[in-house]
C-alpha cells in the first residue's frame, strides 16, 4: 500500500509481484476504483522430475515412468510449451531417449525396463536444465530353479544352483526360496533367503521327495532315500 | 515475470492524494463458513475426470480429490476473510501455501480482507501421472469477489477466474501444491 499524488505513475518491480496470477490494483480517494492484471510465469529455470519406481524387475513392460514439470525462478508453473528430453543411460551407455514438449506445464514418458540388472540413470533436461534420478533394475522371477541335496550325519543339506532370472541376472539377496519335502509321514517346508545367489537349508529326515520353488516358479524335484 | 508487468499503472482521481493498493488476487472462490476437518466441503464443485490421462482416475480417487479440493477452498476462503494463515496448513503445501501465506501477511499489513461469495467451481482434471502421484486440474470459478479495508468495501466484482492447480497425495488426503490464476486455459 502506498500514498500517491494525482497523475503520479506507479511502477511495480518484478520482485514485488513474483507470484503468477491475477492482481488487483485498487486506488481509493473518496471512492475506490480498481483494475486487474495478470502476472504470468517467466521462462523455465528449474525442472521438477518425479521418476518411478526406484526398483524395477528387468523386462517389465511400461514399468518405468517419469513426470517433469517446468517452473520459473519463483516456482510458478510454466504453462507455455517447453521442450523436454528424457534420456536413460546405464554404465555410460545410452539406452534410449525421447523428446517432447510440455503440455499444461507437464511432460511425461513411460518405458519398459531393460534386460540387465543394475542402476539406470534417468535424466530430464531442457536446455541447460537437467535433473537425474536413479532406477535400479533387478532380476525378474527366478528361472530354471534347481536344487541339489547332500547327505549329512544329521539329515540332508539342500542347496540351489545360483538362482538367476531368464536373462541370467542373479536374483537379489533376500529372495525367498521354499524347499518342500514330501515323505510318507507328511510334508515339511523350509523357507530360505538367497545369499550371494544361492539358497541353502537343512532337513533332518533323510528320505522323501524334495522340491524347490521361489514365488510362483517351480524348480526341479529330487528323491532321496536311505 | 518482469516482462509481464512492465507496464505502469497511472490513476487520476479528484482528490490530491489517493491510496493505491495492489493485492494478490490469485485465489478464487468459496464461502464464508469454512472448515478444516469436516468430511465434505461446503464449496460447490462440478468435476470432470474423464479427460485426465495418461492414467485413468479411479472412482475413489475422484471422490477424494473432489472432497479435498473443496475443503481446501473452504479453508482458503476462511483464511483470507479472517487473515488466519493457520487454516491453510490442512490442504495446502509448497508454493501454493507459501503464496497464500504471503497474501495473508500482506492483507494484515494493509487491513484488507477478501471474501469469496457464492462461488461455483467447474473443475476438469487434465493430467493424472502414471503412478498417481501428481494431478493437474483446471478450475473455472465464478464468484462474487469482495474486498474490505478496515471494514469498508473497497472492491466488489462478479468475476470468472481460471486456475491451474497441482495436487499431490499426502498420507490421508490430497494437497494443493500449486494454485495459479491464468487469463485462459
Interface residues (C-beta under 8 A of the other chain):
Chain A: X1 X2 X3 X4 X5 X6 X7 X8 X9 X10 X11 X12 X13 X14 X16 X17 X18 X19 X20 X21 X22 X23 X24 X25 X26 X27 X28 X29 X30 X32 X33 X34 X35 X36 X37 X38 X39 X40 X41 X42 X50 X52 X53 X65 X67 X69 X72 X73 X74 X75 X76 X77 X79 X103 X104 X105 X106 X108 X110
Chain B: X1 X2 X3 X4 X5 X7 X8 X9 X10 X11 X12 X13 X14 X15 X16 X17 X18 X19 X20 X21 X22 X23 X24 X25 X26 X27 X54 X94 X95 X99 X102 X109 X110 X126 X127 X129 X130 X131 X133 X134 X136 X138 X147 X149 X154 X155 X157 X161 X164 X166 X178 X180 X181 X182 X183
